[in-house]
Amino acid sequence: MATVRFHFTSTLTPAEVVQVLTDFGPARPDVWPSIDAEHFVVHDRGDNWAEVTEGTAAAWERARYRWDPAGDTVTITTLDSKLFGAGGGWTFHAVPEGDGSRVEVELVRTPQALKGKLLAALLPLVGPSSLRKSFAVPLQAA
């Protein structure tokens, strides 16, 4: 299992961060560079959860999102993945900072195949900087 923790700042409030992370509308692939339209499916959703497949042909994931609509945390549990096994996932916690937020992120991966194990070994080295960049655009502009 690989665990990566990092943070970044956002111009968005914690509530806006949660809103962007949990907007599963048709524009989601346009907002998130790591999601293409061919690999974006909302399987089911409720007021504070969604089950979604998203990603690309190279790396897709089916996950269950949970959040408190009035809260500041989004938890994403991996149900299936092209590269990693079930379990693990993401936790995003947005804390007010200045006019925006400090977003604390934890990523846990449970690799099963050889390729996943190799990627999991590299995550602590390259994950924080590349993941910060992937969140920079979607979580900076409301």
Buried (B, 14 or more C-beta within 10 A) or exposed (E): EBEBEBBBBBBBBBBBBBBBBBEBEEEBBEBBBBBBEEBBEBEEEEEBEBBBBBBBEEBBBBBBBBBEEEEBBBBBBBBEBBBBBBBBBBBBBBEEBEEBBBBBBBBBBBBBEEEBBEBBEEBEEEBBEEBBEEBBEBBBEE
